[in-house]
Amino acid sequence: MCSSCYECTVKCPAQIKITEIMYALKRKSVREGLVTRDADVHRFYKLFTDIVCKYGRMNEMMLIMRYMMFNHPVDLALQMPVGMRMFSTGTLQIQPHKVRNQDSFNKIVQKALSLEE
């Protein structure tokens, strides 16, 4: 369920690059055929990409709500106490913050998408 926000890496007292380890494990699982193209992780990353492309930044609250509500509603209910604590400490933001120059960002996104094809 890593949203690639790097918060764990930034806050790790041992300075372990946790997000980089997660990426390496994800790439390895795809290479070894442990994850299929229709796997749940692809829906998660699609939502992640859609949010970043729209706002220029990640909003963890939006990602988790969109993903869990439609894919794992029971788990969402079970995670509500954790989410409420994170919200109360300011870790989760309700409104996504947009980048300052949305037009320039949109051009970058379009170029990246065209290179992907």
MMTF fields as JSON, N, C-alpha, C and O atoms, coordinates in Angstrom:
{
  "mmtfVersion": "1.0.0",
  "mmtfProducer": "UNKNOWN",
  "numBonds": 467,
  "numAtoms": 468,
  "numGroups": 117,
  "numChains": 1,
  "numModels": 1,
  "chainsPerModel": [1],
  "groupsPerChain": [117],
  "chainIdList": ["A"],
  "bondAtomList": [4, 2, 8, 6, 12, 10, 16, 14, 20, 18, 24, 22, 28, 26, 32, 30, 36, 34, 40, 38, 44, 42, 48, 46, 52, 50, 56, 54, 60, 58, 64, 62, 68, 66, 72, 70, 76, 74, 80, 78, 84, 82, 88, 86, 92, 90, 96, 94, 100, 98, 104, 102, 108, 106, 112, 110, 116, 114, 120, 118, 124, 122, 128, 126, 132, 130, 136, 134, 140, 138, 144, 142, 148, 146, 152, 150, 156, 154, 160, 158, 164, 162, 168, 166, 172, 170, 176, 174, 180, 178, 184, 182, 188, 186, 192, 190, 196, 194, 200, 198, 204, 202, 208, 206, 212, 210, 216, 214, 220, 218, 224, 222, 228, 226, 232, 230, 236, 234, 240, 238, 244, 242, 248, 246, 252, 250, 256, 254, 260, 258, 264, 262, 268, 266, 272, 270, 276, 274, 280, 278, 284, 282, 288, 286, 292, 290, 296, 294, 300, 298, 304, 302, 308, 306, 312, 310, 316, 314, 320, 318, 324, 322, 328, 326, 332, 330, 336, 334, 340, 338, 344, 342, 348, 346, 352, 350, 356, 354, 360, 358, 364, 362, 368, 366, 372, 370, 376, 374, 380, 378, 384, 382, 388, 386, 392, 390, 396, 394, 400, 398, 404, 402, 408, 406, 412, 410, 416, 414, 420, 418, 424, 422, 428, 426, 432, 430, 436, 434, 440, 438, 444, 442, 448, 446, 452, 450, 456, 454, 460, 458, 464, 462],
  "bondOrderList": [1, 1, 1, 1, 1, 1, 1, 1, 1, 1, 1, 1, 1, 1, 1, 1, 1, 1, 1, 1, 1, 1, 1, 1, 1, 1, 1, 1, 1, 1, 1, 1, 1, 1, 1, 1, 1, 1, 1, 1, 1, 1, 1, 1, 1, 1, 1, 1, 1, 1, 1, 1, 1, 1, 1, 1, 1, 1, 1, 1, 1, 1, 1, 1, 1, 1, 1, 1, 1, 1, 1, 1, 1, 1, 1, 1, 1, 1, 1, 1, 1, 1, 1, 1, 1, 1, 1, 1, 1, 1, 1, 1, 1, 1, 1, 1, 1, 1, 1, 1, 1, 1, 1, 1, 1, 1, 1, 1, 1, 1, 1, 1, 1, 1, 1, 1],
  "groupList": [{"groupName": "MET", "atomNameList": ["N", "CA", "C", "O"], "elementList": ["N", "C", "C", "O"], "formalChargeList": [0, 0, 0, 0], "bondAtomList": [1, 0, 2, 1, 3, 2], "bondOrderList": [1, 1, 2], "singleLetterCode": "M", "chemCompType": "L-PEPTIDE LINKING"}, {"groupName": "CYS", "atomNameList": ["N", "CA", "C", "O"], "elementList": ["N", "C", "C", "O"], "formalChargeList": [0, 0, 0, 0], "bondAtomList": [1, 0, 2, 1, 3, 2], "bondOrderList": [1, 1, 2], "singleLetterCode": "C", "chemCompType": "L-PEPTIDE LINKING"}, {"groupName": "SER", "atomNameList": ["N", "CA", "C", "O"], "elementList": ["N", "C", "C", "O"], "formalChargeList": [0, 0, 0, 0], "bondAtomList": [1, 0, 2, 1, 3, 2], "bondOrderList": [1, 1, 2], "singleLetterCode": "S", "chemCompType": "L-PEPTIDE LINKING"}, {"groupName": "TYR", "atomNameList": ["N", "CA", "C", "O"], "elementList": ["N", "C", "C", "O"], "formalChargeList": [0, 0, 0, 0], "bondAtomList": [1, 0, 2, 1, 3, 2], "bondOrderList": [1, 1, 2], "singleLetterCode": "Y", "chemCompType": "L-PEPTIDE LINKING"}, {"groupName": "GLU", "atomNameList": ["N", "CA", "C", "O"], "elementList": ["N", "C", "C", "O"], "formalChargeList": [0, 0, 0, 0], "bondAtomList": [1, 0, 2, 1, 3, 2], "bondOrderList": [1, 1, 2], "singleLetterCode": "E", "chemCompType": "L-PEPTIDE LINKING"}, {"groupName": "THR", "atomNameList": ["N", "CA", "C", "O"], "elementList": ["N", "C", "C", "O"], "formalChargeList": [0, 0, 0, 0], "bondAtomList": [1, 0, 2, 1, 3, 2], "bondOrderList": [1, 1, 2], "singleLetterCode": "T", "chemCompType": "L-PEPTIDE LINKING"}, {"groupName": "VAL", "atomNameList": ["N", "CA", "C", "O"], "elementList": ["N", "C", "C", "O"], "formalChargeList": [0, 0, 0, 0], "bondAtomList": [1, 0, 2, 1, 3, 2], "bondOrderList": [1, 1, 2], "singleLetterCode": "V", "chemCompType": "L-PEPTIDE LINKING"}, {"groupName": "LYS", "atomNameList": ["N", "CA", "C", "O"], "elementList": ["N", "C", "C", "O"], "formalChargeList": [0, 0, 0, 0], "bondAtomList": [1, 0, 2, 1, 3, 2], "bondOrderList": [1, 1, 2], "singleLetterCode": "K", "chemCompType": "L-PEPTIDE LINKING"}, {"groupName": "PRO", "atomNameList": ["N", "CA", "C", "O"], "elementList": ["N", "C", "C", "O"], "formalChargeList": [0, 0, 0, 0], "bondAtomList": [1, 0, 2, 1, 3, 2], "bondOrderList": [1, 1, 2], "singleLetterCode": "P", "chemCompType": "L-PEPTIDE LINKING"}, {"groupName": "ALA", "atomNameList": ["N", "CA", "C", "O"], "elementList": ["N", "C", "C", "O"], "formalChargeList": [0, 0, 0, 0], "bondAtomList": [1, 0, 2, 1, 3, 2], "bondOrderList": [1, 1, 2], "singleLetterCode": "A", "chemCompType": "L-PEPTIDE LINKING"}, {"groupName": "GLN", "atomNameList": ["N", "CA", "C", "O"], "elementList": ["N", "C", "C", "O"], "formalChargeList": [0, 0, 0, 0], "bondAtomList": [1, 0, 2, 1, 3, 2], "bondOrderList": [1, 1, 2], "singleLetterCode": "Q", "chemCompType": "L-PEPTIDE LINKING"}, {"groupName": "ILE", "atomNameList": ["N", "CA", "C", "O"], "elementList": ["N", "C", "C", "O"], "formalChargeList": [0, 0, 0, 0], "bondAtomList": [1, 0, 2, 1, 3, 2], "bondOrderList": [1, 1, 2], "singleLetterCode": "I", "chemCompType": "L-PEPTIDE LINKING"}, {"groupName": "LEU", "atomNameList": ["N", "CA", "C", "O"], "elementList": ["N", "C", "C", "O"], "formalChargeList": [0, 0, 0, 0], "bondAtomList": [1, 0, 2, 1, 3, 2], "bondOrderList": [1, 1, 2], "singleLetterCode": "L", "chemCompType": "L-PEPTIDE LINKING"}, {"groupName": "ARG", "atomNameList": ["N", "CA", "C", "O"], "elementList": ["N", "C", "C", "O"], "formalChargeList": [0, 0, 0, 0], "bondAtomList": [1, 0, 2, 1, 3, 2], "bondOrderList": [1, 1, 2], "singleLetterCode": "R", "chemCompType": "L-PEPTIDE LINKING"}, {"groupName": "GLY", "atomNameList": ["N", "CA", "C", "O"], "elementList": ["N", "C", "C", "O"], "formalChargeList": [0, 0, 0, 0], "bondAtomList": [1, 0, 2, 1, 3, 2], "bondOrderList": [1, 1, 2], "singleLetterCode": "G", "chemCompType": "PEPTIDE LINKING"}, {"groupName": "ASP", "atomNameList": ["N", "CA", "C", "O"], "elementList": ["N", "C", "C", "O"], "formalChargeList": [0, 0, 0, 0], "bondAtomList": [1, 0, 2, 1, 3, 2], "bondOrderList": [1, 1, 2], "singleLetterCode": "D", "chemCompType": "L-PEPTIDE LINKING"}, {"groupName": "HIS", "atomNameList": ["N", "CA", "C", "O"], "elementList": ["N", "C", "C", "O"], "formalChargeList": [0, 0, 0, 0], "bondAtomList": [1, 0, 2, 1, 3, 2], "bondOrderList": [1, 1, 2], "singleLetterCode": "H", "chemCompType": "L-PEPTIDE LINKING"}, {"groupName": "PHE", "atomNameList": ["N", "CA", "C", "O"], "elementList": ["N", "C", "C", "O"], "formalChargeList": [0, 0, 0, 0], "bondAtomList": [1, 0, 2, 1, 3, 2], "bondOrderList": [1, 1, 2], "singleLetterCode": "F", "chemCompType": "L-PEPTIDE LINKING"}, {"groupName": "ASN", "atomNameList": ["N", "CA", "C", "O"], "elementList": ["N", "C", "C", "O"], "formalChargeList": [0, 0, 0, 0], "bondAtomList": [1, 0, 2, 1, 3, 2], "bondOrderList": [1, 1, 2], "singleLetterCode": "N", "chemCompType": "L-PEPTIDE LINKING"}],
  "groupTypeList": [0, 1, 2, 2, 1, 3, 4, 1, 5, 6, 7, 1, 8, 9, 10, 11, 7, 11, 5, 4, 11, 0, 3, 9, 12, 7, 13, 7, 2, 6, 13, 4, 14, 12, 6, 5, 13, 15, 9, 15, 6, 16, 13, 17, 3, 7, 12, 17, 5, 15, 11, 6, 1, 7, 3, 14, 13, 0, 18, 4, 0, 0, 12, 11, 0, 13, 3, 0, 0, 17, 18, 16, 8, 6, 15, 12, 9, 12, 10, 0, 8, 6, 14, 0, 13, 0, 17, 2, 5, 14, 5, 12, 10, 11, 10, 8, 16, 7, 6, 13, 18, 10, 15, 2, 17, 18, 7, 11, 6, 10, 7, 9, 12, 2, 12, 4, 4],
  "groupIdList": [1, 2, 3, 4, 5, 6, 7, 8, 9, 10, 11, 12, 13, 14, 15, 16, 17, 18, 19, 20, 21, 22, 23, 24, 25, 26, 27, 28, 29, 30, 31, 32, 33, 34, 35, 36, 37, 38, 39, 40, 41, 42, 43, 44, 45, 46, 47, 48, 49, 50, 51, 52, 53, 54, 55, 56, 57, 58, 59, 60, 61, 62, 63, 64, 65, 66, 67, 68, 69, 70, 71, 72, 73, 74, 75, 76, 77, 78, 79, 80, 81, 82, 83, 84, 85, 86, 87, 88, 89, 90, 91, 92, 93, 94, 95, 96, 97, 98, 99, 100, 101, 102, 103, 104, 105, 106, 107, 108, 109, 110, 111, 112, 113, 114, 115, 116, 117],
  "secStructList": [7, 7, 7, 7, 7, 7, 2, 2, 2, 2, 2, 7, 6, 6, 7, 7, 7, 2, 2, 2, 2, 2, 2, 2, 2, 2, 2, 2, 2, 2, 2, 6, 6, 7, 1, 7, 6, 6, 1, 2, 2, 2, 2, 2, 2, 2, 2, 2, 2, 2, 2, 2, 2, 2, 2, 1, 1, 7, 7, 2, 2, 2, 2, 2, 2, 2, 2, 2, 2, 2, 2, 7, 2, 2, 2, 2, 2, 2, 2, 2, 2, 2, 2, 2, 2, 2, 2, 2, 6, 6, 1, 1, 7, 1, 1, 7, 7, 7, 7, 1, 7, 2, 2, 2, 2, 2, 2, 2, 2, 2, 2, 2, 2, 2, 2, 2, 7],
  "xCoordList": [0.807, 0.0, 0.852, 0.348, 2.112, 3.017, 2.549, 2.328, 2.4, 1.987, 3.174, 3.0, 4.366, 5.601, 5.743, 6.207, 5.351, 5.434, 6.788, 7.1, 7.584, 8.928, 8.925, 9.989, 7.765, 7.723, 8.491, 9.19, 8.368, 9.09, 10.598, 11.345, 11.042, 12.464, 12.974, 14.049, 12.2, 12.607, 12.675, 13.573, 11.735, 11.65, 12.428, 12.504, 13.006, 13.707, 14.943, 15.837, 14.999, 16.15, 17.447, 18.537, 17.335, 18.524, 18.921, 19.866, 18.193, 18.44, 18.389, 19.146, 17.475, 17.248, 16.36, 15.353, 16.721, 15.947, 14.815, 14.863, 13.801, 12.714, 11.967, 11.648, 11.687, 10.941, 11.714, 11.121, 13.025, 13.843, 13.795, 13.77, 13.782, 13.677, 12.328, 12.247, 11.265, 9.932, 9.887, 9.336, 10.471, 10.513, 11.262, 10.814, 12.388, 13.175, 12.378, 12.4, 11.688, 10.874, 9.721, 9.392, 9.111, 8.022, 8.524, 7.901, 9.666, 10.228, 10.575, 10.315, 11.155, 11.535, 10.298, 10.316, 9.237, 8.027, 7.409, 6.89, 7.46, 6.945, 7.834, 7.334, 9.159, 10.11, 9.949, 10.057, 9.691, 9.583, 8.178, 7.908, 7.279, 5.926, 5.066, 4.072, 5.423, 4.639, 3.43, 2.527, 3.415, 2.312, 1.834, 2.63, 0.547, -0.009, -0.437, -0.598, -0.618, -0.985, -2.345, -2.591, -3.233, -4.548, -4.561, -5.627, -3.397, -3.311, -3.794, -3.803, -4.185, -4.687, -3.689, -4.088, -2.412, -1.379, -1.45, -1.134, -1.861, -1.959, -3.104, -2.986, -4.21, -5.302, -4.821, -5.146, -4.044, -3.505, -2.605, -2.745, -1.687, -0.771, -1.468, -1.038, -2.531, -3.312, -3.941, -3.89, -4.528, -5.108, -4.027, -4.231, -2.882, -1.76, -1.362, -1.224, -1.183, -0.77, -1.827, -1.494, -3.088, -4.166, -4.158, -4.32, -3.971, -3.965, -2.768, -2.912, -1.592, -0.392, -0.517, -0.146, -1.035, -1.193, -2.198, -2.028, -3.214, -4.237, -3.78, -4.026, -3.115, -2.773, -1.292, -0.917, -0.455, 0.981, 1.633, 2.853, 0.843, 1.331, 0.445, -0.678, 0.962, 0.179, -0.642, -0.182, -1.858, -2.696, -3.063, -3.911, -2.415, -2.572, -4.005, -4.485, -4.698, -6.091, -6.952, -7.744, -6.796, -7.569, -7.237, -8.133, -5.958, -5.54, -6.142, -6.749, -5.972, -6.467, -7.989, -8.544, -8.655, -10.122, -10.611, -11.488, -10.06, -10.499, -10.174, -10.985, -9.007, -8.586, -9.374, -9.954, -9.391, -10.001, -11.519, -12.12, -12.145, -13.602, -14.16, -15.174, -13.501, -14.021, -13.4, -13.995, -12.218, -11.53, -11.518, -11.521, -11.506, -11.414, -12.203, -11.614, -13.525, -14.303, -14.242, -14.259, -14.173, -14.096, -12.767, -12.73, -11.682, -10.367, -10.34, -9.701, -11.029, -11.096, -11.72, -11.218, -12.816, -13.481, -12.555, -12.538, -11.799, -10.875, -9.721, -9.168, -9.362, -8.245, -8.666, -7.816, -9.955, -10.442, -9.779, -9.43, -9.59, -8.935, -7.524, -7.127, -6.781, -5.431, -5.527, -4.775, -6.445, -6.635, -7.037, -6.572, -7.889, -8.319, -7.151, -7.029, -6.289, -5.109, -4.18, -3.651, -3.982, -3.119, -3.712, -2.984, -5.007, -5.674, -5.523, -5.263, -5.682, -5.599, -4.197, -4.044, -3.169, -1.793, -1.342, -0.227, -2.205, -1.853, -1.095, -0.656, -0.932, -0.218, -1.015, -0.442, -2.335, -3.209, -3.909, -4.447, -3.905, -4.573, -5.818, -5.788, -6.901, -8.138, -8.024, -8.266, -7.659, -7.561, -6.165, -5.169, -6.085, -4.772, -4.233, -4.992, -2.952, -2.303, -1.848, -1.138, -2.253, -1.856, -0.506, -0.101, 0.176, 1.423, 1.1, -0.024, 2.081, 1.843, 1.545, 0.582, 2.34, 2.165, 1.57, 2.289, 0.268, -0.434, -0.243, -0.123, -0.213, -0.053, 1.291, 1.351, 2.355, 3.68, 3.731, 4.295, 3.134, 3.115, 2.351, 2.792, 1.213, 0.427, 1.224, 1.097, 2.043, 2.89, 3.914, 4.173, 4.487, 5.455, 4.784, 5.342, 3.599, 2.85, 2.541, 2.737, 2.058, 1.735, 2.963, 2.877, 4.1, 5.341, 5.737, 6.118, 5.647, 5.987, 5.071, 5.529, 3.788, 2.848, 3.119, 2.982, 3.502, 3.8, 5.064, 5.15, 6.039, 7.264, 6.992, 7.658, 6.017, 5.662, 5.098, 5.336, 4.341, 3.719, 4.777, 4.471],
  "yCoordList": [-1.199, 0.0, 1.266, 2.351, 1.139, 2.286, 3.29, 2.934, 4.551, 5.589, 6.379, 7.396, 5.917, 6.521, 7.992, 8.801, 8.336, 9.723, 10.046, 11.213, 9.031, 9.157, 9.587, 9.854, 9.659, 10.083, 9.11, 9.536, 7.818, 6.832, 6.997, 6.875, 7.27, 7.473, 8.723, 8.714, 9.785, 11.048, 10.912, 11.464, 10.184, 10.097, 8.939, 8.83, 8.074, 6.898, 7.329, 7.976, 6.978, 7.381, 6.681, 7.176, 5.546, 4.822, 5.217, 4.662, 6.185, 6.685, 5.583, 5.591, 4.644, 3.581, 4.144, 4.792, 3.907, 4.407, 3.421, 2.664, 3.461, 2.49, 2.537, 1.493, 3.736, 3.855, 3.228, 2.581, 3.406, 2.796, 1.271, 0.584, 0.752, -0.698, -1.187, -2.228, -0.426, -0.796, -0.836, -1.766, 0.182, 0.199, -1.013, -1.641, -1.337, -2.483, -3.779, -4.623, -3.932, -5.137, -5.203, -6.281, -4.071, -4.036, -4.434, -5.244, -3.852, -4.189, -5.674, -6.327, -6.198, -7.617, -8.509, -9.516, -8.156, -8.986, -9.011, -10.043, -7.893, -7.857, -8.69, -9.476, -8.522, -9.283, -10.785, -11.549, -11.206, -12.639, -13.183, -14.344, -12.336, -12.798, -13.016, -13.739, -12.412, -12.569, -11.64, -11.814, -10.658, -9.711, -9.714, -9.539, -9.91, -9.892, -8.474, -7.634, -8.209, -6.865, -6.427, -5.228, -7.374, -6.991, -6.995, -6.931, -7.07, -7.109, -5.798, -4.75, -5.891, -4.755, -3.602, -2.437, -3.913, -2.88, -1.934, -0.751, -2.449, -1.599, -0.59, 0.546, -1.004, -0.058, 1.039, 2.215, 0.624, 1.571, 2.594, 3.796, 2.122, 3.044, 3.917, 5.044, 3.416, 4.228, 5.395, 6.531, 5.128, 6.204, 7.19, 8.404, 6.663, 7.498, 8.448, 9.653, 7.895, 8.686, 9.72, 10.86, 9.332, 10.268, 11.471, 12.605, 11.235, 12.331, 13.242, 14.464, 12.663, 13.481, 14.279, 15.452, 13.657, 14.375, 15.516, 16.555, 15.344, 16.376, 17.533, 18.696, 17.216, 18.251, 18.617, 19.652, 17.77, 18.042, 17.545, 17.623, 17.039, 16.519, 15.375, 15.223, 14.571, 13.467, 13.96, 14.778, 13.454, 13.67, 12.29, 11.606, 11.888, 10.532, 10.224, 9.113, 11.2, 10.992, 10.646, 9.705, 11.401, 11.163, 9.787, 9.054, 9.45, 8.165, 7.004, 6.105, 7.029, 5.924, 5.829, 4.735, 6.968, 6.929, 6.365, 5.502, 6.837, 6.344, 4.865, 4.103, 4.475, 3.085, 2.15, 1.165, 2.459, 1.555, 1.507, 0.448, 2.644, 2.693, 1.708, 1.057, 1.6, 0.752, -0.637, -1.56, -0.798, -2.077, -2.859, -4.09, -2.149, -2.809, -2.036, -1.535, -1.93, -1.106, -1.583, -0.76, -2.888, -3.403, -2.99, -2.557, -3.125, -2.707, -1.209, -0.759, -0.437, 1.007, 1.304, 2.132, 0.623, 0.825, 0.442, 1.112, -0.614, -1.05, -0.069, 0.033, 0.652, 1.592, 2.998, 3.873, 3.219, 4.548, 5.114, 6.294, 4.335, 4.91, 5.432, 6.476, 4.717, 5.163, 6.447, 7.394, 6.472, 7.649, 8.867, 9.976, 8.666, 9.784, 10.341, 11.555, 9.449, 9.918, 10.694, 11.738, 10.187, 10.879, 12.229, 13.21, 12.28, 13.543, 14.533, 15.714, 14.069, 14.965, 15.526, 16.605, 14.807, 15.305, 16.106, 16.626, 16.202, 16.963, 16.159, 16.713, 14.858, 14.005, 13.837, 13.809, 13.725, 13.617, 14.949, 15.542, 15.416, 16.657, 16.312, 15.422, 17.016, 16.768, 17.313, 16.591, 18.57, 19.209, 19.035, 19.283, 18.614, 18.527, 19.923, 20.822, 20.095, 21.356, 21.25, 20.313, 22.2, 22.194, 22.881, 23.704, 22.528, 23.203, 24.634, 24.93, 25.507, 26.92, 27.167, 27.863, 26.618, 26.868, 25.62, 24.802, 25.494, 24.299, 24.085, 22.943, 25.163, 25.029, 24.393, 23.482, 24.865, 24.284, 22.831, 21.984, 22.55, 21.167, 20.274, 19.163, 20.743, 19.957, 19.643, 18.551, 20.586, 20.351, 19.256, 18.405, 19.282, 18.249, 16.883, 15.902, 16.816, 15.555, 15.039, 13.857, 15.918, 15.494, 14.966, 13.979, 15.619, 15.164, 13.791, 12.903, 13.621, 12.333, 11.228, 10.122, 11.521, 10.521, 10.177, 9.019, 11.16, 10.88, 10.038, 9.194, 10.248, 9.436, 8.003, 7.073, 7.829, 6.499, 5.637, 4.43, 6.266, 5.523, 5.071, 4.426],
  "zCoordList": [0.0, 0.0, 0.0, 0.289, -0.314, -0.331, -1.381, -2.538, -0.963, -1.912, -2.44, -3.112, -2.14, -2.655, -2.272, -3.075, -1.067, -0.624, -0.001, 0.236, 0.262, 0.84, 2.308, 2.866, 2.939, 4.338, 5.233, 6.153, 4.972, 5.783, 5.626, 6.597, 4.411, 4.15, 4.862, 5.463, 4.788, 5.413, 6.931, 7.565, 7.51, 8.967, 9.573, 10.797, 8.753, 9.268, 10.075, 9.529, 11.362, 12.176, 11.761, 12.048, 11.095, 10.638, 9.22, 8.66, 8.631, 7.285, 6.216, 5.245, 6.433, 5.452, 4.346, 4.63, 3.112, 1.971, 1.664, 0.695, 2.524, 2.476, 1.147, 0.579, 0.649, -0.606, -1.75, -2.613, -1.773, -2.827, -2.734, -3.756, -1.532, -1.335, -1.854, -2.505, -1.561, -2.039, -3.571, -4.16, -4.206, -5.669, -6.215, -7.174, -5.615, -6.078, -5.94, -6.836, -4.836, -4.638, -5.632, -6.128, -5.924, -6.908, -8.292, -8.978, -8.699, -10.015, -10.087, -11.097, -9.028, -9.001, -9.092, -9.8, -8.393, -8.433, -9.829, -10.254, -10.541, -11.906, -12.818, -13.622, -12.7, -13.522, -13.334, -14.293, -12.109, -11.82, -12.0, -11.692, -12.502, -12.794, -11.566, -11.632, -10.458, -9.24, -9.213, -8.395, -10.102, -10.196, -11.638, -12.561, -11.834, -13.187, -13.537, -12.652, -14.811, -15.272, -14.727, -14.594, -14.41, -13.881, -12.355, -11.742, -11.751, -10.295, -9.687, -10.333, -8.454, -7.699, -7.671, -7.651, -7.668, -7.596, -8.795, -8.673, -9.943, -11.125, -10.998, -11.459, -10.374, -10.114, -9.154, -9.317, -8.156, -7.183, -7.877, -7.653, -8.712, -9.389, -10.42, -10.668, -11.019, -11.956, -11.214, -11.686, -10.066, -9.262, -8.822, -8.864, -8.4, -7.976, -9.109, -8.902, -10.285, -11.448, -11.822, -12.146, -11.779, -12.108, -11.173, -11.622, -9.886, -8.909, -9.132, -9.127, -9.328, -9.543, -10.837, -10.881, -11.882, -13.152, -13.028, -13.666, -12.239, -12.087, -11.202, -11.522, -10.087, -9.114, -9.08, -8.529, -9.669, -9.632, -8.366, -8.22, -7.46, -6.182, -5.746, -6.226, -4.828, -4.292, -3.113, -2.315, -3.015, -1.851, -1.337, -1.91, -0.25, 0.27, 0.664, 0.439, 1.253, 1.664, 0.453, 0.496, -0.614, -1.825, -2.42, -2.836, -2.455, -3.01, -2.228, -2.809, -0.925, -0.112, -0.171, -0.275, -0.105, -0.159, -1.489, -1.506, -2.598, -3.913, -4.094, -4.62, -3.664, -3.841, -2.923, -3.381, -1.649, -0.677, -0.799, -0.619, -1.103, -1.159, -2.177, -1.926, -3.317, -4.378, -4.426, -4.983, -3.855, -3.936, -2.622, -2.628, -1.509, -0.201, 0.856, 1.814, 0.698, 1.633, 3.083, 3.998, 3.309, 4.687, 5.317, 6.469, 4.563, 5.069, 5.339, 6.29, 4.509, 4.727, 6.082, 6.842, 6.375, 7.671, 8.82, 9.853, 8.649, 9.701, 9.9, 10.995, 8.834, 8.904, 9.341, 9.5, 9.535, 9.897, 11.161, 11.166, 12.225, 13.412, 13.118, 13.635, 12.301, 11.928, 11.109, 11.337, 10.167, 9.339, 10.153, 9.89, 11.128, 11.969, 12.784, 12.949, 13.294, 14.032, 13.108, 13.49, 11.895, 10.937, 10.557, 10.41, 10.4, 10.072, 11.223, 10.991, 12.451, 13.612, 13.818, 14.389, 13.359, 13.496, 12.28, 12.251, 11.284, 10.088, 9.05, 8.043, 9.276, 8.324, 7.038, 5.949, 7.159, 5.992, 5.761, 6.697, 4.534, 4.154, 3.342, 2.493, 3.608, 2.855, 1.439, 0.473, 1.314, 0.01, -0.585, 0.095, -1.837, -2.472, -2.778, -3.139, -2.637, -2.989, -4.438, -4.805, -5.25, -6.657, -6.83, -6.01, -7.905, -8.236, -8.657, -9.062, -8.562, -8.856, -10.327, -10.648, -11.219, -12.638, -13.295, -13.871, -13.199, -13.68, -15.182, -15.627, -15.971, -17.426, -17.775, -18.602, -17.155, -17.408, -16.978, -17.671, -15.825, -15.344, -16.311, -16.604, -16.809, -17.756, -19.022, -19.575, -19.485, -20.659, -20.374, -21.224, -19.189, -18.797, -18.763, -19.256, -18.187, -18.106, -19.509, -19.79, -20.395, -21.757, -22.489, -23.22, -22.294, -22.929, -22.384, -23.147, -21.072, -20.464, -20.969, -21.256, -21.079, -21.581, -23.032, -23.426, -23.834, -25.237, -25.364, -26.256, -24.496, -24.521, -24.089, -24.544, -23.214, -22.719, -23.825, -23.868, -24.732, -25.836, -26.787, -27.79]
}
